[in-house]
Amino acid sequence: MPHVVESYELREGAGGTEFLYSGELGTDLWALGTWWAGRVAPLWERAVAKSLDSVQVEGDRRAGI
């Protein structure tokens, strides 16, 4: 794969801290690369979401929420 770029950003919001995640997956090999990205990207997005959910649960626990 040519590249993967991920961004994790914390911002001050009205109700507290906001967390923003974004990611980009670059592919090559034309149709094969597009097919591969279509198979891999949803799996990666679910893995990131699961990980971030556990981070939120622990953060809430530590904050006494």
PDBQT receptor file of N, H, CA, C and O in Angstrom, charges set to zero:
ATOM      1  N   MET A   1       0.843  -1.159   0.000  1.00  0.00    +0.000 N 
ATOM      2  CA  MET A   1       0.000   0.000   0.000  1.00  0.00    +0.000 C 
ATOM      3  C   MET A   1       0.889   1.222   0.000  1.00  0.00    +0.000 C 
ATOM      4  O   MET A   1       1.892   1.260   0.714  1.00  0.00    +0.000 OA
ATOM      5  N   PRO A   2       0.538   2.224  -0.790  1.00  0.00    +0.000 N 
ATOM      6  CA  PRO A   2       1.360   3.423  -0.855  1.00  0.00    +0.000 C 
ATOM      7  C   PRO A   2       1.366   4.246   0.427  1.00  0.00    +0.000 C 
ATOM      8  O   PRO A   2       2.417   4.750   0.820  1.00  0.00    +0.000 OA
ATOM      9  N   HIS A   3       0.214   4.395   1.092  1.00  0.00    +0.000 N 
ATOM     10  H   HIS A   3      -0.641   3.985   0.773  1.00  0.00    +0.000 HD
ATOM     11  CA  HIS A   3       0.235   5.171   2.331  1.00  0.00    +0.000 C 
ATOM     12  C   HIS A   3      -1.023   4.945   3.162  1.00  0.00    +0.000 C 
ATOM     13  O   HIS A   3      -2.080   4.567   2.657  1.00  0.00    +0.000 OA
ATOM     14  N   VAL A   4      -0.859   5.192   4.456  1.00  0.00    +0.000 N 
ATOM     15  H   VAL A   4       0.000   5.499   4.866  1.00  0.00    +0.000 HD
ATOM     16  CA  VAL A   4      -1.955   5.280   5.405  1.00  0.00    +0.000 C 
ATOM     17  C   VAL A   4      -1.669   6.509   6.257  1.00  0.00    +0.000 C 
ATOM     18  O   VAL A   4      -0.574   6.654   6.801  1.00  0.00    +0.000 OA
ATOM     19  N   VAL A   5      -2.650   7.388   6.370  1.00  0.00    +0.000 N 
ATOM     20  H   VAL A   5      -3.539   7.271   5.929  1.00  0.00    +0.000 HD
ATOM     21  CA  VAL A   5      -2.512   8.589   7.181  1.00  0.00    +0.000 C 
ATOM     22  C   VAL A   5      -3.673   8.610   8.166  1.00  0.00    +0.000 C 
ATOM     23  O   VAL A   5      -4.833   8.476   7.775  1.00  0.00    +0.000 OA
ATOM     24  N   GLU A   6      -3.355   8.777   9.436  1.00  0.00    +0.000 N 
ATOM     25  H   GLU A   6      -2.413   8.886   9.753  1.00  0.00    +0.000 HD
ATOM     26  CA  GLU A   6      -4.389   8.876  10.459  1.00  0.00    +0.000 C 
ATOM     27  C   GLU A   6      -4.154  10.138  11.265  1.00  0.00    +0.000 C 
ATOM     28  O   GLU A   6      -3.019  10.570  11.469  1.00  0.00    +0.000 OA
ATOM     29  N   SER A   7      -5.258  10.720  11.719  1.00  0.00    +0.000 N 
ATOM     30  H   SER A   7      -6.180  10.369  11.554  1.00  0.00    +0.000 HD
ATOM     31  CA  SER A   7      -5.190  11.935  12.518  1.00  0.00    +0.000 C 
ATOM     32  C   SER A   7      -6.085  11.769  13.739  1.00  0.00    +0.000 C 
ATOM     33  O   SER A   7      -7.248  11.386  13.619  1.00  0.00    +0.000 OA
ATOM     34  N   TYR A   8      -5.546  12.054  14.892  1.00  0.00    +0.000 N 
ATOM     35  H   TYR A   8      -4.601  12.365  14.990  1.00  0.00    +0.000 HD
ATOM     36  CA  TYR A   8      -6.290  12.047  16.144  1.00  0.00    +0.000 C 
ATOM     37  C   TYR A   8      -6.194  13.462  16.699  1.00  0.00    +0.000 C 
ATOM     38  O   TYR A   8      -5.096  13.960  16.949  1.00  0.00    +0.000 OA
ATOM     39  N   GLU A   9      -7.330  14.105  16.891  1.00  0.00    +0.000 N 
ATOM     40  H   GLU A   9      -8.221  13.701  16.688  1.00  0.00    +0.000 HD
ATOM     41  CA  GLU A   9      -7.320  15.513  17.291  1.00  0.00    +0.000 C 
ATOM     42  C   GLU A   9      -8.246  15.727  18.483  1.00  0.00    +0.000 C 
ATOM     43  O   GLU A   9      -9.370  15.226  18.508  1.00  0.00    +0.000 OA
ATOM     44  N   LEU A  10      -7.761  16.476  19.468  1.00  0.00    +0.000 N 
ATOM     45  H   LEU A  10      -6.848  16.883  19.447  1.00  0.00    +0.000 HD
ATOM     46  CA  LEU A  10      -8.564  16.883  20.609  1.00  0.00    +0.000 C 
ATOM     47  C   LEU A  10      -8.872  18.365  20.471  1.00  0.00    +0.000 C 
ATOM     48  O   LEU A  10      -7.985  19.170  20.187  1.00  0.00    +0.000 OA
ATOM     49  N   ARG A  11     -10.143  18.721  20.675  1.00  0.00    +0.000 N 
ATOM     50  H   ARG A  11     -10.864  18.068  20.906  1.00  0.00    +0.000 HD
ATOM     51  CA  ARG A  11     -10.558  20.122  20.592  1.00  0.00    +0.000 C 
ATOM     52  C   ARG A  11     -11.396  20.469  21.812  1.00  0.00    +0.000 C 
ATOM     53  O   ARG A  11     -12.085  19.622  22.382  1.00  0.00    +0.000 OA
ATOM     54  N   GLU A  12     -11.319  21.733  22.195  1.00  0.00    +0.000 N 
ATOM     55  H   GLU A  12     -10.760  22.421  21.732  1.00  0.00    +0.000 HD
ATOM     56  CA  GLU A  12     -12.170  22.214  23.269  1.00  0.00    +0.000 C 
ATOM     57  C   GLU A  12     -13.561  22.458  22.697  1.00  0.00    +0.000 C 
ATOM     58  O   GLU A  12     -13.713  23.151  21.691  1.00  0.00    +0.000 OA
ATOM     59  N   GLY A  13     -14.565  21.892  23.338  1.00  0.00    +0.000 N 
ATOM     60  H   GLY A  13     -14.441  21.330  24.156  1.00  0.00    +0.000 HD
ATOM     61  CA  GLY A  13     -15.938  22.070  22.895  1.00  0.00    +0.000 C 
ATOM     62  C   GLY A  13     -16.794  22.648  24.004  1.00  0.00    +0.000 C 
ATOM     63  O   GLY A  13     -16.332  22.814  25.133  1.00  0.00    +0.000 OA
ATOM     64  N   ALA A  14     -18.045  22.953  23.681  1.00  0.00    +0.000 N 
ATOM     65  H   ALA A  14     -18.420  22.818  22.764  1.00  0.00    +0.000 HD
ATOM     66  CA  ALA A  14     -18.956  23.554  24.659  1.00  0.00    +0.000 C 
ATOM     67  C   ALA A  14     -19.194  22.619  25.841  1.00  0.00    +0.000 C 
ATOM     68  O   ALA A  14     -19.279  23.077  26.980  1.00  0.00    +0.000 OA
ATOM     69  N   GLY A  15     -19.301  21.325  25.588  1.00  0.00    +0.000 N 
ATOM     70  H   GLY A  15     -19.231  20.952  24.662  1.00  0.00    +0.000 HD
ATOM     71  CA  GLY A  15     -19.574  20.366  26.658  1.00  0.00    +0.000 C 
ATOM     72  C   GLY A  15     -18.344  19.672  27.192  1.00  0.00    +0.000 C 
ATOM     73  O   GLY A  15     -18.468  18.750  27.998  1.00  0.00    +0.000 OA
ATOM     74  N   GLY A  16     -17.168  20.077  26.773  1.00  0.00    +0.000 N 
ATOM     75  H   GLY A  16     -17.068  20.825  26.118  1.00  0.00    +0.000 HD
ATOM     76  CA  GLY A  16     -15.936  19.426  27.206  1.00  0.00    +0.000 C 
ATOM     77  C   GLY A  16     -15.017  19.197  26.024  1.00  0.00    +0.000 C 
ATOM     78  O   GLY A  16     -15.066  19.930  25.036  1.00  0.00    +0.000 OA
ATOM     79  N   THR A  17     -14.204  18.210  26.124  1.00  0.00    +0.000 N 
ATOM     80  H   THR A  17     -14.163  17.615  26.927  1.00  0.00    +0.000 HD
ATOM     81  CA  THR A  17     -13.238  17.910  25.072  1.00  0.00    +0.000 C 
ATOM     82  C   THR A  17     -13.887  17.089  23.973  1.00  0.00    +0.000 C 
ATOM     83  O   THR A  17     -14.590  16.116  24.246  1.00  0.00    +0.000 OA
ATOM     84  N   GLU A  18     -13.650  17.482  22.732  1.00  0.00    +0.000 N 
ATOM     85  H   GLU A  18     -13.079  18.273  22.510  1.00  0.00    +0.000 HD
ATOM     86  CA  GLU A  18     -14.122  16.735  21.575  1.00  0.00    +0.000 C 
ATOM     87  C   GLU A  18     -12.944  15.990  20.965  1.00  0.00    +0.000 C 
ATOM     88  O   GLU A  18     -11.826  16.501  20.906  1.00  0.00    +0.000 OA
ATOM     89  N   PHE A  19     -13.216  14.784  20.518  1.00  0.00    +0.000 N 
ATOM     90  H   PHE A  19     -14.124  14.368  20.566  1.00  0.00    +0.000 HD
ATOM     91  CA  PHE A  19     -12.190  13.952  19.894  1.00  0.00    +0.000 C 
ATOM     92  C   PHE A  19     -12.585  13.706  18.445  1.00  0.00    +0.000 C 
ATOM     93  O   PHE A  19     -13.715  13.309  18.157  1.00  0.00    +0.000 OA
ATOM     94  N   LEU A  20     -11.645  13.944  17.535  1.00  0.00    +0.000 N 
ATOM     95  H   LEU A  20     -10.728  14.266  17.768  1.00  0.00    +0.000 HD
ATOM     96  CA  LEU A  20     -11.902  13.730  16.117  1.00  0.00    +0.000 C 
ATOM     97  C   LEU A  20     -10.867  12.766  15.552  1.00  0.00    +0.000 C 
ATOM     98  O   LEU A  20      -9.669  12.899  15.802  1.00  0.00    +0.000 OA
ATOM     99  N   TYR A  21     -11.347  11.804  14.795  1.00  0.00    +0.000 N 
ATOM    100  H   TYR A  21     -12.320  11.696  14.592  1.00  0.00    +0.000 HD
ATOM    101  CA  TYR A  21     -10.465  10.845  14.125  1.00  0.00    +0.000 C 
ATOM    102  C   TYR A  21     -10.752  10.906  12.639  1.00  0.00    +0.000 C 
ATOM    103  O   TYR A  21     -11.906  10.981  12.218  1.00  0.00    +0.000 OA
ATOM    104  N   SER A  22      -9.688  10.871  11.847  1.00  0.00    +0.000 N 
ATOM    105  H   SER A  22      -8.750  10.810  12.189  1.00  0.00    +0.000 HD
ATOM    106  CA  SER A  22      -9.862  10.724  10.400  1.00  0.00    +0.000 C 
ATOM    107  C   SER A  22      -8.712   9.875   9.879  1.00  0.00    +0.000 C 
ATOM    108  O   SER A  22      -7.628   9.837  10.461  1.00  0.00    +0.000 OA
ATOM    109  N   GLY A  23      -8.974   9.201   8.774  1.00  0.00    +0.000 N 
ATOM    110  H   GLY A  23      -9.855   9.233   8.301  1.00  0.00    +0.000 HD
ATOM    111  CA  GLY A  23      -7.961   8.340   8.196  1.00  0.00    +0.000 C 
ATOM    112  C   GLY A  23      -8.060   8.308   6.683  1.00  0.00    +0.000 C 
ATOM    113  O   GLY A  23      -9.117   8.559   6.104  1.00  0.00    +0.000 OA
ATOM    114  N   GLU A  24      -6.952   7.996   6.065  1.00  0.00    +0.000 N 
ATOM    115  H   GLU A  24      -6.093   7.792   6.536  1.00  0.00    +0.000 HD
ATOM    116  CA  GLU A  24      -6.882   7.908   4.604  1.00  0.00    +0.000 C 
ATOM    117  C   GLU A  24      -6.016   6.715   4.234  1.00  0.00    +0.000 C 
ATOM    118  O   GLU A  24      -4.930   6.522   4.781  1.00  0.00    +0.000 OA
ATOM    119  N   LEU A  25      -6.512   5.925   3.303  1.00  0.00    +0.000 N 
ATOM    120  H   LEU A  25      -7.394   6.082   2.859  1.00  0.00    +0.000 HD
ATOM    121  CA  LEU A  25      -5.783   4.758   2.820  1.00  0.00    +0.000 C 
ATOM    122  C   LEU A  25      -5.531   4.950   1.339  1.00  0.00    +0.000 C 
ATOM    123  O   LEU A  25      -6.470   5.036   0.547  1.00  0.00    +0.000 OA
ATOM    124  N   GLY A  26      -4.285   5.017   0.971  1.00  0.00    +0.000 N 
ATOM    125  H   GLY A  26      -3.523   4.947   1.614  1.00  0.00    +0.000 HD
ATOM    126  CA  GLY A  26      -3.922   5.134  -0.439  1.00  0.00    +0.000 C 
ATOM    127  C   GLY A  26      -3.570   3.777  -1.006  1.00  0.00    +0.000 C 
ATOM    128  O   GLY A  26      -2.892   2.985  -0.352  1.00  0.00    +0.000 OA
ATOM    129  N   THR A  27      -4.022   3.502  -2.215  1.00  0.00    +0.000 N 
ATOM    130  H   THR A  27      -4.573   4.146  -2.747  1.00  0.00    +0.000 HD
ATOM    131  CA  THR A  27      -3.758   2.207  -2.827  1.00  0.00    +0.000 C 
ATOM    132  C   THR A  27      -3.119   2.388  -4.189  1.00  0.00    +0.000 C 
ATOM    133  O   THR A  27      -3.078   3.490  -4.735  1.00  0.00    +0.000 OA
ATOM    134  N   ASP A  28      -2.627   1.299  -4.719  1.00  0.00    +0.000 N 
ATOM    135  H   ASP A  28      -2.660   0.403  -4.274  1.00  0.00    +0.000 HD
ATOM    136  CA  ASP A  28      -2.119   1.268  -6.087  1.00  0.00    +0.000 C 
ATOM    137  C   ASP A  28      -2.629  -0.010  -6.744  1.00  0.00    +0.000 C 
ATOM    138  O   ASP A  28      -3.506  -0.671  -6.188  1.00  0.00    +0.000 OA
ATOM    139  N   LEU A  29      -2.134  -0.356  -7.846  1.00  0.00    +0.000 N 
ATOM    140  H   LEU A  29      -1.421   0.181  -8.298  1.00  0.00    +0.000 HD
ATOM    141  CA  LEU A  29      -2.517  -1.552  -8.589  1.00  0.00    +0.000 C 
ATOM    142  C   LEU A  29      -3.937  -1.469  -9.160  1.00  0.00    +0.000 C 
ATOM    143  O   LEU A  29      -4.598  -2.490  -9.347  1.00  0.00    +0.000 OA
ATOM    144  N   TRP A  30      -4.386  -0.273  -9.426  1.00  0.00    +0.000 N 
ATOM    145  H   TRP A  30      -3.848   0.556  -9.274  1.00  0.00    +0.000 HD
ATOM    146  CA  TRP A  30      -5.647  -0.020 -10.123  1.00  0.00    +0.000 C 
ATOM    147  C   TRP A  30      -6.815  -0.757  -9.496  1.00  0.00    +0.000 C 
ATOM    148  O   TRP A  30      -7.075  -0.590  -8.304  1.00  0.00    +0.000 OA
ATOM    149  N   ALA A  31      -7.529  -1.571 -10.272  1.00  0.00    +0.000 N 
ATOM    150  H   ALA A  31      -7.318  -1.707 -11.240  1.00  0.00    +0.000 HD
ATOM    151  CA  ALA A  31      -8.737  -2.242  -9.789  1.00  0.00    +0.000 C 
ATOM    152  C   ALA A  31      -8.434  -3.173  -8.620  1.00  0.00    +0.000 C 
ATOM    153  O   ALA A  31      -9.242  -3.284  -7.698  1.00  0.00    +0.000 OA
ATOM    154  N   LEU A  32      -7.301  -3.834  -8.642  1.00  0.00    +0.000 N 
ATOM    155  H   LEU A  32      -6.644  -3.744  -9.391  1.00  0.00    +0.000 HD
ATOM    156  CA  LEU A  32      -6.933  -4.721  -7.542  1.00  0.00    +0.000 C 
ATOM    157  C   LEU A  32      -6.769  -3.920  -6.252  1.00  0.00    +0.000 C 
ATOM    158  O   LEU A  32      -7.251  -4.336  -5.198  1.00  0.00    +0.000 OA
ATOM    159  N   GLY A  33      -6.102  -2.791  -6.328  1.00  0.00    +0.000 N 
ATOM    160  H   GLY A  33      -5.711  -2.453  -7.184  1.00  0.00    +0.000 HD
ATOM    161  CA  GLY A  33      -5.918  -1.942  -5.153  1.00  0.00    +0.000 C 
ATOM    162  C   GLY A  33      -7.245  -1.413  -4.630  1.00  0.00    +0.000 C 
ATOM    163  O   GLY A  33      -7.454  -1.353  -3.418  1.00  0.00    +0.000 OA
ATOM    164  N   THR A  34      -8.133  -1.034  -5.520  1.00  0.00    +0.000 N 
ATOM    165  H   THR A  34      -7.964  -1.083  -6.505  1.00  0.00    +0.000 HD
ATOM    166  CA  THR A  34      -9.454  -0.557  -5.116  1.00  0.00    +0.000 C 
ATOM    167  C   THR A  34     -10.234  -1.668  -4.433  1.00  0.00    +0.000 C 
ATOM    168  O   THR A  34     -10.881  -1.435  -3.411  1.00  0.00    +0.000 OA
ATOM    169  N   TRP A  35     -10.180  -2.871  -4.986  1.00  0.00    +0.000 N 
ATOM    170  H   TRP A  35      -9.654  -3.060  -5.815  1.00  0.00    +0.000 HD
ATOM    171  CA  TRP A  35     -10.851  -4.014  -4.379  1.00  0.00    +0.000 C 
ATOM    172  C   TRP A  35     -10.289  -4.294  -2.987  1.00  0.00    +0.000 C 
ATOM    173  O   TRP A  35     -11.039  -4.491  -2.032  1.00  0.00    +0.000 OA
ATOM    174  N   TRP A  36      -8.971  -4.308  -2.885  1.00  0.00    +0.000 N 
ATOM    175  H   TRP A  36      -8.361  -4.147  -3.661  1.00  0.00    +0.000 HD
ATOM    176  CA  TRP A  36      -8.309  -4.587  -1.612  1.00  0.00    +0.000 C 
ATOM    177  C   TRP A  36      -8.701  -3.548  -0.560  1.00  0.00    +0.000 C 
ATOM    178  O   TRP A  36      -9.014  -3.903   0.577  1.00  0.00    +0.000 OA
ATOM    179  N   ALA A  37      -8.684  -2.285  -0.932  1.00  0.00    +0.000 N 
ATOM    180  H   ALA A  37      -8.430  -1.997  -1.855  1.00  0.00    +0.000 HD
ATOM    181  CA  ALA A  37      -9.050  -1.224   0.010  1.00  0.00    +0.000 C 
ATOM    182  C   ALA A  37     -10.489  -1.390   0.472  1.00  0.00    +0.000 C 
ATOM    183  O   ALA A  37     -10.799  -1.149   1.639  1.00  0.00    +0.000 OA
ATOM    184  N   GLY A  38     -11.368  -1.798  -0.433  1.00  0.00    +0.000 N 
ATOM    185  H   GLY A  38     -11.117  -1.994  -1.381  1.00  0.00    +0.000 HD
ATOM    186  CA  GLY A  38     -12.757  -2.027  -0.071  1.00  0.00    +0.000 C 
ATOM    187  C   GLY A  38     -12.936  -3.154   0.925  1.00  0.00    +0.000 C 
ATOM    188  O   GLY A  38     -13.893  -3.153   1.698  1.00  0.00    +0.000 OA
ATOM    189  N   ARG A  39     -12.037  -4.104   0.916  1.00  0.00    +0.000 N 
ATOM    190  H   ARG A  39     -11.259  -4.105   0.287  1.00  0.00    +0.000 HD
ATOM    191  CA  ARG A  39     -12.081  -5.222   1.863  1.00  0.00    +0.000 C 
ATOM    192  C   ARG A  39     -11.424  -4.865   3.202  1.00  0.00    +0.000 C 
ATOM    193  O   ARG A  39     -11.918  -5.252   4.261  1.00  0.00    +0.000 OA
ATOM    194  N   VAL A  40     -10.327  -4.137   3.152  1.00  0.00    +0.000 N 
ATOM    195  H   VAL A  40      -9.925  -3.822   2.292  1.00  0.00    +0.000 HD
ATOM    196  CA  VAL A  40      -9.537  -3.857   4.348  1.00  0.00    +0.000 C 
ATOM    197  C   VAL A  40     -10.057  -2.649   5.134  1.00  0.00    +0.000 C 
ATOM    198  O   VAL A  40     -10.089  -2.687   6.364  1.00  0.00    +0.000 OA
ATOM    199  N   ALA A  41     -10.457  -1.597   4.455  1.00  0.00    +0.000 N 
ATOM    200  H   ALA A  41     -10.431  -1.567   3.456  1.00  0.00    +0.000 HD
ATOM    201  CA  ALA A  41     -10.844  -0.358   5.136  1.00  0.00    +0.000 C 
ATOM    202  C   ALA A  41     -11.974  -0.561   6.147  1.00  0.00    +0.000 C 
ATOM    203  O   ALA A  41     -11.863  -0.057   7.264  1.00  0.00    +0.000 OA
ATOM    204  N   PRO A  42     -13.059  -1.274   5.812  1.00  0.00    +0.000 N 
ATOM    205  CA  PRO A  42     -14.108  -1.454   6.820  1.00  0.00    +0.000 C 
ATOM    206  C   PRO A  42     -13.633  -2.218   8.068  1.00  0.00    +0.000 C 
ATOM    207  O   PRO A  42     -14.059  -1.921   9.185  1.00  0.00    +0.000 OA
ATOM    208  N   LEU A  43     -12.766  -3.183   7.868  1.00  0.00    +0.000 N 
ATOM    209  H   LEU A  43     -12.421  -3.424   6.961  1.00  0.00    +0.000 HD
ATOM    210  CA  LEU A  43     -12.212  -3.920   9.009  1.00  0.00    +0.000 C 
ATOM    211  C   LEU A  43     -11.378  -3.010   9.895  1.00  0.00    +0.000 C 
ATOM    212  O   LEU A  43     -11.468  -3.069  11.121  1.00  0.00    +0.000 OA
ATOM    213  N   TRP A  44     -10.564  -2.165   9.265  1.00  0.00    +0.000 N 
ATOM    214  H   TRP A  44     -10.491  -2.117   8.268  1.00  0.00    +0.000 HD
ATOM    215  CA  TRP A  44      -9.720  -1.242  10.017  1.00  0.00    +0.000 C 
ATOM    216  C   TRP A  44     -10.575  -0.217  10.745  1.00  0.00    +0.000 C 
ATOM    217  O   TRP A  44     -10.304   0.104  11.902  1.00  0.00    +0.000 OA
ATOM    218  N   GLU A  45     -11.606   0.302  10.082  1.00  0.00    +0.000 N 
ATOM    219  H   GLU A  45     -11.827   0.041   9.142  1.00  0.00    +0.000 HD
ATOM    220  CA  GLU A  45     -12.483   1.289  10.715  1.00  0.00    +0.000 C 
ATOM    221  C   GLU A  45     -13.183   0.689  11.939  1.00  0.00    +0.000 C 
ATOM    222  O   GLU A  45     -13.326   1.366  12.957  1.00  0.00    +0.000 OA
ATOM    223  N   ARG A  46     -13.618  -0.561  11.853  1.00  0.00    +0.000 N 
ATOM    224  H   ARG A  46     -13.502  -1.112  11.027  1.00  0.00    +0.000 HD
ATOM    225  CA  ARG A  46     -14.240  -1.213  13.007  1.00  0.00    +0.000 C 
ATOM    226  C   ARG A  46     -13.232  -1.409  14.141  1.00  0.00    +0.000 C 
ATOM    227  O   ARG A  46     -13.573  -1.233  15.311  1.00  0.00    +0.000 OA
ATOM    228  N   ALA A  47     -12.004  -1.770  13.801  1.00  0.00    +0.000 N 
ATOM    229  H   ALA A  47     -11.727  -1.913  12.851  1.00  0.00    +0.000 HD
ATOM    230  CA  ALA A  47     -10.967  -1.953  14.827  1.00  0.00    +0.000 C 
ATOM    231  C   ALA A  47     -10.677  -0.631  15.539  1.00  0.00    +0.000 C 
ATOM    232  O   ALA A  47     -10.547  -0.598  16.762  1.00  0.00    +0.000 OA
ATOM    233  N   VAL A  48     -10.576   0.446  14.781  1.00  0.00    +0.000 N 
ATOM    234  H   VAL A  48     -10.682   0.419  13.787  1.00  0.00    +0.000 HD
ATOM    235  CA  VAL A  48     -10.329   1.765  15.378  1.00  0.00    +0.000 C 
ATOM    236  C   VAL A  48     -11.505   2.159  16.261  1.00  0.00    +0.000 C 
ATOM    237  O   VAL A  48     -11.303   2.626  17.382  1.00  0.00    +0.000 OA
ATOM    238  N   ALA A  49     -12.732   1.980  15.774  1.00  0.00    +0.000 N 
ATOM    239  H   ALA A  49     -12.896   1.601  14.863  1.00  0.00    +0.000 HD
ATOM    240  CA  ALA A  49     -13.915   2.340  16.557  1.00  0.00    +0.000 C 
ATOM    241  C   ALA A  49     -13.965   1.556  17.867  1.00  0.00    +0.000 C 
ATOM    242  O   ALA A  49     -14.265   2.125  18.916  1.00  0.00    +0.000 OA
ATOM    243  N   LYS A  50     -13.677   0.268  17.816  1.00  0.00    +0.000 N 
ATOM    244  H   LYS A  50     -13.434  -0.194  16.964  1.00  0.00    +0.000 HD
ATOM    245  CA  LYS A  50     -13.678  -0.559  19.023  1.00  0.00    +0.000 C 
ATOM    246  C   LYS A  50     -12.624  -0.070  20.018  1.00  0.00    +0.000 C 
ATOM    247  O   LYS A  50     -12.885   0.019  21.217  1.00  0.00    +0.000 OA
ATOM    248  N   SER A  51     -11.455   0.240  19.515  1.00  0.00    +0.000 N 
ATOM    249  H   SER A  51     -11.244   0.168  18.541  1.00  0.00    +0.000 HD
ATOM    250  CA  SER A  51     -10.387   0.740  20.370  1.00  0.00    +0.000 C 
ATOM    251  C   SER A  51     -10.768   2.077  21.008  1.00  0.00    +0.000 C 
ATOM    252  O   SER A  51     -10.545   2.286  22.200  1.00  0.00    +0.000 OA
ATOM    253  N   LEU A  52     -11.338   2.969  20.217  1.00  0.00    +0.000 N 
ATOM    254  H   LEU A  52     -11.519   2.799  19.248  1.00  0.00    +0.000 HD
ATOM    255  CA  LEU A  52     -11.726   4.281  20.740  1.00  0.00    +0.000 C 
ATOM    256  C   LEU A  52     -12.869   4.160  21.740  1.00  0.00    +0.000 C 
ATOM    257  O   LEU A  52     -12.932   4.920  22.706  1.00  0.00    +0.000 OA
ATOM    258  N   ASP A  53     -13.770   3.212  21.515  1.00  0.00    +0.000 N 
ATOM    259  H   ASP A  53     -13.718   2.595  20.730  1.00  0.00    +0.000 HD
ATOM    260  CA  ASP A  53     -14.842   2.976  22.486  1.00  0.00    +0.000 C 
ATOM    261  C   ASP A  53     -14.261   2.588  23.839  1.00  0.00    +0.000 C 
ATOM    262  O   ASP A  53     -14.715   3.067  24.878  1.00  0.00    +0.000 OA
ATOM    263  N   SER A  54     -13.251   1.715  23.823  1.00  0.00    +0.000 N 
ATOM    264  H   SER A  54     -12.882   1.325  22.979  1.00  0.00    +0.000 HD
ATOM    265  CA  SER A  54     -12.654   1.290  25.093  1.00  0.00    +0.000 C 
ATOM    266  C   SER A  54     -11.906   2.443  25.761  1.00  0.00    +0.000 C 
ATOM    267  O   SER A  54     -11.878   2.530  26.989  1.00  0.00    +0.000 OA
ATOM    268  N   VAL A  55     -11.309   3.318  24.975  1.00  0.00    +0.000 N 
ATOM    269  H   VAL A  55     -11.332   3.247  23.978  1.00  0.00    +0.000 HD
ATOM    270  CA  VAL A  55     -10.641   4.500  25.536  1.00  0.00    +0.000 C 
ATOM    271  C   VAL A  55     -11.677   5.399  26.207  1.00  0.00    +0.000 C 
ATOM    272  O   VAL A  55     -11.436   5.919  27.296  1.00  0.00    +0.000 OA
ATOM    273  N   GLN A  56     -12.830   5.584  25.561  1.00  0.00    +0.000 N 
ATOM    274  H   GLN A  56     -13.026   5.161  24.677  1.00  0.00    +0.000 HD
ATOM    275  CA  GLN A  56     -13.878   6.425  26.148  1.00  0.00    +0.000 C 
ATOM    276  C   GLN A  56     -14.413   5.829  27.438  1.00  0.00    +0.000 C 
ATOM    277  O   GLN A  56     -14.615   6.549  28.416  1.00  0.00    +0.000 OA
ATOM    278  N   VAL A  57     -14.643   4.526  27.454  1.00  0.00    +0.000 N 
ATOM    279  H   VAL A  57     -14.479   3.941  26.660  1.00  0.00    +0.000 HD
ATOM    280  CA  VAL A  57     -15.140   3.860  28.664  1.00  0.00    +0.000 C 
ATOM    281  C   VAL A  57     -14.156   4.073  29.810  1.00  0.00    +0.000 C 
ATOM    282  O   VAL A  57     -14.565   4.399  30.924  1.00  0.00    +0.000 OA
ATOM    283  N   GLU A  58     -12.872   3.892  29.548  1.00  0.00    +0.000 N 
ATOM    284  H   GLU A  58     -12.540   3.627  28.642  1.00  0.00    +0.000 HD
ATOM    285  CA  GLU A  58     -11.866   4.073  30.603  1.00  0.00    +0.000 C 
ATOM    286  C   GLU A  58     -11.774   5.532  31.032  1.00  0.00    +0.000 C 
ATOM    287  O   GLU A  58     -11.648   5.817  32.222  1.00  0.00    +0.000 OA
ATOM    288  N   GLY A  59     -11.836   6.456  30.081  1.00  0.00    +0.000 N 
ATOM    289  H   GLY A  59     -11.938   6.224  29.114  1.00  0.00    +0.000 HD
ATOM    290  CA  GLY A  59     -11.814   7.874  30.435  1.00  0.00    +0.000 C 
ATOM    291  C   GLY A  59     -13.005   8.267  31.304  1.00  0.00    +0.000 C 
ATOM    292  O   GLY A  59     -12.860   9.001  32.282  1.00  0.00    +0.000 OA
ATOM    293  N   ASP A  60     -14.184   7.768  30.932  1.00  0.00    +0.000 N 
ATOM    294  H   ASP A  60     -14.302   7.172  30.137  1.00  0.00    +0.000 HD
ATOM    295  CA  ASP A  60     -15.379   8.031  31.738  1.00  0.00    +0.000 C 
ATOM    296  C   ASP A  60     -15.255   7.428  33.131  1.00  0.00    +0.000 C 
ATOM    297  O   ASP A  60     -15.659   8.040  34.121  1.00  0.00    +0.000 OA
ATOM    298  N   ARG A  61     -14.698   6.230  33.201  1.00  0.00    +0.000 N 
ATOM    299  H   ARG A  61     -14.371   5.733  32.398  1.00  0.00    +0.000 HD
ATOM    300  CA  ARG A  61     -14.505   5.577  34.501  1.00  0.00    +0.000 C 
ATOM    301  C   ARG A  61     -13.599   6.399  35.386  1.00  0.00    +0.000 C 
ATOM    302  O   ARG A  61     -13.883   6.601  36.567  1.00  0.00    +0.000 OA
ATOM    303  N   ARG A  62     -12.514   6.870  34.815  1.00  0.00    +0.000 N 
ATOM    304  H   ARG A  62     -12.284   6.705  33.855  1.00  0.00    +0.000 HD
ATOM    305  CA  ARG A  62     -11.555   7.667  35.600  1.00  0.00    +0.000 C 
ATOM    306  C   ARG A  62     -12.150   9.015  36.014  1.00  0.00    +0.000 C 
ATOM    307  O   ARG A  62     -11.802   9.559  37.062  1.00  0.00    +0.000 OA
ATOM    308  N   ALA A  63     -13.049   9.546  35.182  1.00  0.00    +0.000 N 
ATOM    309  H   ALA A  63     -13.331   9.104  34.331  1.00  0.00    +0.000 HD
ATOM    310  CA  ALA A  63     -13.683  10.827  35.497  1.00  0.00    +0.000 C 
ATOM    311  C   ALA A  63     -14.869  10.659  36.448  1.00  0.00    +0.000 C 
ATOM    312  O   ALA A  63     -15.459  11.644  36.894  1.00  0.00    +0.000 OA
ATOM    313  N   GLY A  64     -15.214   9.403  36.757  1.00  0.00    +0.000 N 
ATOM    314  H   GLY A  64     -14.735   8.603  36.395  1.00  0.00    +0.000 HD
ATOM    315  CA  GLY A  64     -16.323   9.149  37.658  1.00  0.00    +0.000 C 
ATOM    316  C   GLY A  64     -17.677   9.343  37.013  1.00  0.00    +0.000 C 
ATOM    317  O   GLY A  64     -18.665   9.636  37.687  1.00  0.00    +0.000 OA
ATOM    318  N   ILE A  65     -17.717   9.176  35.696  1.00  0.00    +0.000 N 
ATOM    319  H   ILE A  65     -16.915   8.938  35.148  1.00  0.00    +0.000 HD
ATOM    320  CA  ILE A  65     -18.985   9.362  34.958  1.00  0.00    +0.000 C 
ATOM    321  C   ILE A  65     -19.713   8.041  34.890  1.00  0.00    +0.000 C 
ATOM    322  O   ILE A  65     -20.799   7.964  34.316  1.00  0.00    +0.000 OA
TER     323      ILE A  65
